[in-house]
Amino acid sequence: MDNKKIILFPISLLLSILTAFLTFILGIGTTILYFLMLMCIVAAIGSFMQKDISLGIEALVLGFFC
């Protein structure tokens, strides 16, 4: 019975570390995509101010759906 606990402890520790690392990477990826979306929306507002409606709509679609 004690042998199973000794063998399973490093495996569960490794899985916990892997889960924490992948959650961290997911957070970084989400932040990068958020900034990309924000830049697309700012570019769309700039395009609307420059009277380029089609480019502004493309930037809005790219910002909201990608």
N, C-alpha and C positions, 0 to 999 in steps of 0.2 A: 504494500500500500504506500509506503513512504517513497519507494523508488519512482512511482508514477508522479508524485508531487515534485520530486527533484528533476525529473525529465521535463515535465510540463511547465515549470516555472520559467526557464529561459525562453521557451517558445512563446509563452504569453507576454513576457517582457518585450521580446522582439516585435511581436504584433502590436503592442501598445505604442512602442517607439515609431514603428512604421505608420500607424494610424495618425499619430501626432504630426509627423513629418508631412504626410500627404494632405492633411488638413491645412497646414501652413502653406504648402504650395498652392492649394486651391484658393486660399485667401489672397495670395499674391496675384494669381491669375485673374481673379474677380476684380481686384483693384485696377489692374492694367486695362481690362475691358471697360470698366467704368470710366476711366480717364479717356479712352478712345471714344466712347459714346459721347462724353461731354464735349470733346473737341469737334465731333461731327455736328453736334447741335449748335455750337458756337459758329462753325463754318456756315451752317444753314442760315442762321440769323444774319451773318455778314452777307451772304448771297441775296437774301431778301432785301437788305438795305441797298445793295448794288443793282437792284431790279433784275436779277437773274433768277427767275422763279423756278425754272426747271432744275437748275443745279441745287437750289435750296431744298426742293422737294426730294431730290435724290439723296442729299445729305441727311435729311430728316429720316427717310426710310432706312438708310444705312445705319444711322445712329440708334434707331429704336428697335430694329429687327435683327441686328447682328451682334 
